[in-house]
Amino acid sequence: MPIQLKRIYDELSASDGKRILVDRLWPRGIKKEDAKLDLWAKEVAPSNELRKWYAHDEEKWDEFQVRYRAELDGNAKLAELKQYIGNEKVTFLYAAKTTEYCHPQVLIAVLEAL
């Protein structure tokens, strides 16, 4: 399952494949018609409570991963997302400024383990 990560603010590319926004909140400054999304999978994003607790604090990254995996455990939308992706090329879009400490990293790992 080839999934790449990209900030939603980055340029659209022919190599994106299916474009899936995996944030719970709509990103600031992006018009929905300009996003060129195939899917908005907000149901598999971290809960508002977890998102606010984490606040992209790198020191909380390990604990965030544990808590986020717990939220994803048993999430019916996760299996639906995996089926939707299939074997196609996919780009997960997110708004965070960092790629290294963002929730799509965890989401990809969980999807690959299914």
Backbone torsions as a table, in degrees:
resi	resn	phi	psi	omega
1	MET	NA	97.1	-178.0
2	PRO	-79.9	105.3	178.7
3	ILE	-118.2	127.9	174.2
4	GLN	-111.6	160.4	178.7
5	LEU	-109.8	145.8	-179.7
6	LYS	-157.9	139.9	173.9
7	ARG	-70.0	142.7	-179.2
8	ILE	-64.6	-19.2	-179.8
9	TYR	-81.2	-10.6	179.1
10	ASP	-76.7	161.2	-178.7
11	GLU	-61.3	143.3	171.2
12	LEU	-65.2	140.6	-178.5
13	SER	-136.0	146.5	177.1
14	ALA	-63.0	-23.4	-179.5
15	SER	-83.9	1.6	-178.5
16	ASP	-66.8	-32.8	-172.1
17	GLY	69.4	-144.1	175.4
18	LYS	-68.7	132.4	-179.6
19	ARG	-104.0	116.4	-175.8
20	ILE	-123.7	118.0	174.8
21	LEU	-79.8	124.9	-177.3
22	VAL	-114.9	27.5	174.6
23	ASP	-100.5	148.4	178.1
24	ARG	-74.7	-35.1	-178.9
25	LEU	-102.4	147.0	176.7
26	TRP	-69.9	134.2	-178.0
27	PRO	-66.6	139.8	179.4
28	ARG	-63.7	141.1	172.3
29	GLY	79.5	3.8	-180.0
30	ILE	-111.8	124.8	175.2
31	LYS	-81.0	139.9	-177.5
32	LYS	-56.9	-38.3	-178.9
33	GLU	-71.9	-20.5	179.6
34	ASP	-88.2	-13.9	-174.9
35	ALA	-73.7	-24.5	179.5
36	LYS	52.7	52.1	-178.5
37	LEU	-90.7	149.1	169.3
38	ASP	-95.0	-25.4	-177.5
39	LEU	-161.2	144.4	170.2
40	TRP	-113.5	105.1	-175.0
41	ALA	-98.6	60.0	-176.3
42	LYS	-68.9	-19.8	-178.3
43	GLU	-69.9	-18.2	179.5
44	VAL	-103.7	5.0	176.2
45	ALA	-80.6	159.8	177.2
46	PRO	-58.4	147.9	177.8
47	SER	-60.8	160.5	177.7
48	ASN	-58.3	-39.4	-179.7
49	GLU	-63.2	-45.8	-179.6
50	LEU	-67.5	-42.1	179.2
51	ARG	-58.5	-45.3	-179.7
52	LYS	-68.4	-39.3	178.8
53	TRP	-62.7	-46.1	-176.7
54	TYR	-67.8	-49.8	177.9
55	ALA	49.4	31.6	178.9
56	HIS	54.6	35.6	176.2
57	ASP	-86.4	110.4	-175.8
58	GLU	-57.3	-28.6	179.0
59	GLU	-67.9	-21.0	179.5
60	LYS	-96.3	2.2	-172.8
61	TRP	-55.9	-47.7	-178.2
62	ASP	-62.0	-45.7	179.3
63	GLU	-68.6	-36.3	176.6
64	PHE	-57.9	-45.5	-179.4
65	GLN	-59.2	-42.8	179.0
66	VAL	-62.0	-48.3	-177.7
67	ARG	-66.7	-39.8	-179.8
68	TYR	-68.0	-42.0	176.3
69	ARG	-59.9	-38.3	177.8
70	ALA	-63.7	-39.2	176.8
71	GLU	-65.8	-37.0	-178.0
72	LEU	-75.7	-23.1	-179.6
73	ASP	-61.2	117.5	179.5
74	GLY	83.7	5.7	178.7
75	ASN	-74.1	111.5	-177.2
76	ALA	-61.3	-30.3	-179.3
77	LYS	-68.1	-22.7	179.0
78	LEU	-64.5	-46.3	178.2
79	ALA	-64.7	-38.2	177.4
80	GLU	-63.1	-40.0	179.0
81	LEU	-65.0	-43.9	179.3
82	LYS	-61.0	-41.3	178.9
83	GLN	-65.9	-41.1	179.4
84	TYR	-61.1	-41.4	-179.3
85	ILE	-67.9	-45.5	-177.2
86	GLY	57.9	-133.1	178.8
87	ASN	-107.4	15.1	-178.1
88	GLU	-80.0	158.7	174.9
89	LYS	-72.2	134.4	-174.4
90	VAL	-136.6	144.9	171.1
91	THR	-119.9	121.6	172.3
92	PHE	-85.6	125.8	179.4
93	LEU	-103.2	143.1	-179.7
94	TYR	-150.7	166.4	-176.4
95	ALA	-104.6	-13.9	-177.4
96	ALA	-56.8	153.0	-177.1
97	LYS	-79.7	-20.5	-177.9
98	THR	-111.8	142.4	176.4
99	THR	-91.4	-32.3	-173.8
100	GLU	-68.5	-38.4	-175.3
101	TYR	-115.9	47.8	-179.9
102	CYS	-119.1	153.0	-173.4
103	HIS	-60.8	-29.3	178.6
104	PRO	-59.8	-26.0	175.4
105	GLN	-59.3	-44.5	179.5
106	VAL	-68.9	-43.4	-179.5
107	LEU	-58.3	-44.2	178.8
108	ILE	-61.4	-45.8	-179.8
109	ALA	-60.7	-40.8	179.4
110	VAL	-67.6	-44.3	178.7
111	LEU	-62.1	-40.6	180.0
112	GLU	-66.3	-27.0	-179.8
113	ALA	-83.0	-12.0	-179.1
114	LEU	-70.7	NA	NA
